[in-house]
Amino acid sequence: MRYAEITGWGKCMPPATLTNDDLSTFLDTNDEWITSRTGMKERRISHVSAVEMSTIAASRALACAGLDAADVELIIYGGVSNEELCPNSASGVQLALGATEAASIDLNTACTSFCYGLATATSMIRTGIVRNAVVIGVELISRYMDWSNRNVAVLFGDGAAAVVLQASDQETGMLEAVLGCDAEARDSLRVRGFGCGYSGLGITYGDTLWDFDGQVIFKRAVHGMSEACKRVMEARKLSADDIGLVVPHQANLRIIESVAKYAGVPMEKVMLTVQKYGNMSAATVPVALVEALEEGRVRPGSWLLMPAFGGGLTYCALLVKWGKRVTPLGTSPMELPPLTGTALELVNAVRASQDPHGRSKAGLMAPAFALPPKA
Ligand SMILES: CC(C)(COP(=O)(O)OP(=O)(O)OC[C@H]1O[C@@H](n2cnc3c(N)ncnc32)[C@H](O)[C@@H]1OP(=O)(O)O)[C@@H](O)C(=O)NCCC(=O)NCCS
C-alpha cells in the first residue's frame, strides 16, 4: 500500500506586526473588544507578494525534506489571494523555485484551502499520479481587506507555510478526511468583485467589498468542524485520548474552544497561534503545524487532528498520522527582503487606494463591462 508522508515543513511569516491598538488608530474598535471576542492581540502584514511568501515557505519545506526543487512533481497553491486570474499563482511559485517538472494547481476553498490541498495531494500520491508534492497555504488578505469595515478588518492577517509530501510504504500522512460545504450559508462570507466580479452595473475590478455575518459563520463553523472531527475519529476508532495534538483553523479562540470541547480534547492539546497571527485563512493550519513542530509538540507516530472551515462555507477535518522524523534535514538560504516601514504604514498605503467604503478607487474607475447581468 502506498501512503503520503509529510517529510518537510516550512513557514514564511512577514515581520511587520499590526497590534489591536494600531487598528484603533483608524477604526472605532479597541483592544478589549478584539481580545475578548476573538483572542487576537496582533497579526502580520506582508510587504511582499503572496507568491514570494509561498516560494520562501516552499523552499524551507523542501530543504527540511531534503528534496530538490527540480524533483518536485506537484505544487498546490492553497488560498484566496491571487494577483491575476490567469496564469495561476502556483506556476509563479514553480518558476521561482525552479521546479521545472512540477504540475501546478491553485486550489481555493477559502480558509480550508490548505487542508483540501493536503487531501488532494495525498490522493494523487496514493493513486500513483505523482510521487511527491508541495502543498502551500497562503494569504495576503491585507491587500484586499476593506479597511473601513471593523467587522472584518480586525480579524485577518497575512502569512504562508508549506509541507512536502512523499510516497511511502509506511502507514503515515493523512489517513482520514471529511470534506464538506455548507453552501446554504455561502452568502455569509463573501469578498465581492475581486478580479472579475460582475455587479450588474459594470465590472467591479479591484472591488474589495466584504459581506460578512460573523454570528452565522460562528455557529455553522462550530457545527461543521465538530461533526467532521467526530466522523474522522469514528472512522479510525480513535478516542480523544488517542489524539496527540489538535491543529485547528484559527479564526476565533472561542470557536476553537467549542470544537475542542465537543471532541473531548483538553486545550493543552490544542495548538494556538490566533493570539499573535489572527486569522490567516488558508495559512493558519500549516503555520500552526510548522510552529508545533518547531516547539517539539508533534511526537513521532502521533495522531494530529486538523479541523477547519471557511468561505463557502467549506469545512473539513483531517486525521494525520505523523511519521518518525520531527526534525528538519536541512535549511534554505532564502530570506524575505528587508522591510522598511511599519505594519501600520503598509495598511495605510492600502487604505489610501480605497474610497471611504473600502472599495478600490482603481476599481471604480474601471471601464463598464458590456454584457448584461445574468437572469
Ligand atoms: C466576528 C465575531 C468575532 C463577532 O463576535 P460577536 O460576539 O458575534 O459580536 P457581534 O457580531 O455580536 O457584535 C457585537 C457588537 O460589537 C460591534 N463590533 C463589531 N466589530 C467590532 C469591532 N471590531 N470593534 C468594536 N465593536 C465591534 C458590533 O457592531 C456589535 O455592536 P451592537 O451590539 O451595537 O450592534 C464572531 O462572530 C466570529 O468570530 N465569527 C466567526 C469568525 C469568522 O467568521 N471568521 C472568518 C471565517 S474563517
The ligand as an SDF file (V2000), in Angstrom:
LIG
                    3D

 48 50  0  0  0  0  0  0  0  0999 V2000
  -16.8240   38.2040   14.1680 C   0  0  0  0  0  0  0  0  0  0  0  0
  -17.0250   37.8420   15.6280 C   0  0  0  0  0  0  0  0  0  0  0  0
  -15.7160   37.9510   16.3780 C   0  0  0  0  0  0  0  0  0  0  0  0
  -18.0220   38.8310   16.2560 C   0  0  0  0  0  0  0  0  0  0  0  0
  -18.2220   38.4840   17.6100 O   0  0  0  0  0  0  0  0  0  0  0  0
  -19.6880   38.5620   18.2280 P   0  0  0  0  0  0  0  0  0  0  0  0
  -19.5810   38.2380   19.6550 O   0  0  0  0  0  0  0  0  0  0  0  0
  -20.5640   37.7010   17.3910 O   0  0  0  0  0  0  0  0  0  0  0  0
  -20.0060   40.0900   18.0780 O   0  0  0  0  0  0  0  0  0  0  0  0
  -21.2890   40.7350   17.3960 P   0  0  0  0  0  0  0  0  0  0  0  0
  -21.3040   40.4660   15.9490 O   0  0  0  0  0  0  0  0  0  0  0  0
  -22.4630   40.2810   18.1910 O   0  0  0  0  0  0  0  0  0  0  0  0
  -21.0520   42.2630   17.6340 O   0  0  0  0  0  0  0  0  0  0  0  0
  -21.3570   42.8070   18.8680 C   0  0  0  0  0  0  0  0  0  0  0  0
  -21.1980   44.3060   18.7960 C   0  0  0  0  0  0  0  0  0  0  0  0
  -19.8270   44.6490   18.5750 O   0  0  0  0  0  0  0  0  0  0  0  0
  -19.7270   45.5440   17.4750 C   0  0  0  0  0  0  0  0  0  0  0  0
  -18.4900   45.3010   16.7700 N   0  0  0  0  0  0  0  0  0  0  0  0
  -18.2570   44.5550   15.6680 C   0  0  0  0  0  0  0  0  0  0  0  0
  -16.9560   44.5960   15.3400 N   0  0  0  0  0  0  0  0  0  0  0  0
  -16.3550   45.3860   16.2550 C   0  0  0  0  0  0  0  0  0  0  0  0
  -15.0380   45.8040   16.4460 C   0  0  0  0  0  0  0  0  0  0  0  0
  -14.0380   45.4160   15.6200 N   0  0  0  0  0  0  0  0  0  0  0  0
  -14.7590   46.5990   17.4890 N   0  0  0  0  0  0  0  0  0  0  0  0
  -15.7200   47.0300   18.3250 C   0  0  0  0  0  0  0  0  0  0  0  0
  -17.0050   46.6600   18.1910 N   0  0  0  0  0  0  0  0  0  0  0  0
  -17.3140   45.8420   17.1770 C   0  0  0  0  0  0  0  0  0  0  0  0
  -20.9130   45.2400   16.6250 C   0  0  0  0  0  0  0  0  0  0  0  0
  -21.2570   46.3660   15.8300 O   0  0  0  0  0  0  0  0  0  0  0  0
  -21.9850   44.9560   17.6680 C   0  0  0  0  0  0  0  0  0  0  0  0
  -22.4750   46.1780   18.1600 O   0  0  0  0  0  0  0  0  0  0  0  0
  -24.0350   46.3470   18.5080 P   0  0  0  0  0  0  0  0  0  0  0  0
  -24.3240   45.3390   19.5670 O   0  0  0  0  0  0  0  0  0  0  0  0
  -24.1200   47.7720   18.9740 O   0  0  0  0  0  0  0  0  0  0  0  0
  -24.7590   46.0820   17.2280 O   0  0  0  0  0  0  0  0  0  0  0  0
  -17.5970   36.4130   15.7560 C   0  0  0  0  0  0  0  0  0  0  0  0
  -18.9200   36.3730   15.3270 O   0  0  0  0  0  0  0  0  0  0  0  0
  -16.7920   35.4200   14.9760 C   0  0  0  0  0  0  0  0  0  0  0  0
  -15.6840   35.0910   15.3330 O   0  0  0  0  0  0  0  0  0  0  0  0
  -17.3760   34.8460   13.8920 N   0  0  0  0  0  0  0  0  0  0  0  0
  -16.7430   33.8140   13.1080 C   0  0  0  0  0  0  0  0  0  0  0  0
  -15.3510   34.1590   12.6210 C   0  0  0  0  0  0  0  0  0  0  0  0
  -15.2900   34.2270   11.1590 C   0  0  0  0  0  0  0  0  0  0  0  0
  -16.2890   34.3260   10.5330 O   0  0  0  0  0  0  0  0  0  0  0  0
  -14.1220   34.2030   10.5680 N   0  0  0  0  0  0  0  0  0  0  0  0
  -13.9580   34.2690    9.1560 C   0  0  0  0  0  0  0  0  0  0  0  0
  -14.2380   32.9880    8.5060 C   0  0  0  0  0  0  0  0  0  0  0  0
  -12.8940   31.8770    8.5850 S   0  0  0  0  0  0  0  0  0  0  0  0
  1  2  1  0
  2  3  1  0
  2  4  1  0
  2 36  1  0
  4  5  1  0
  5  6  1  0
  6  7  2  0
  6  8  1  0
  6  9  1  0
  9 10  1  0
 10 11  2  0
 10 12  1  0
 10 13  1  0
 13 14  1  0
 14 15  1  0
 15 16  1  0
 15 30  1  0
 16 17  1  0
 17 18  1  0
 17 28  1  0
 18 19  1  0
 18 27  1  0
 19 20  2  0
 20 21  1  0
 21 22  1  0
 21 27  2  0
 22 23  1  0
 22 24  2  0
 24 25  1  0
 25 26  2  0
 26 27  1  0
 28 29  1  0
 28 30  1  0
 30 31  1  0
 31 32  1  0
 32 33  2  0
 32 34  1  0
 32 35  1  0
 36 37  1  0
 36 38  1  0
 38 39  2  0
 38 40  1  0
 40 41  1  0
 41 42  1  0
 42 43  1  0
 43 44  2  0
 43 45  1  0
 45 46  1  0
 46 47  1  0
 47 48  1  0
M  END
$$$$
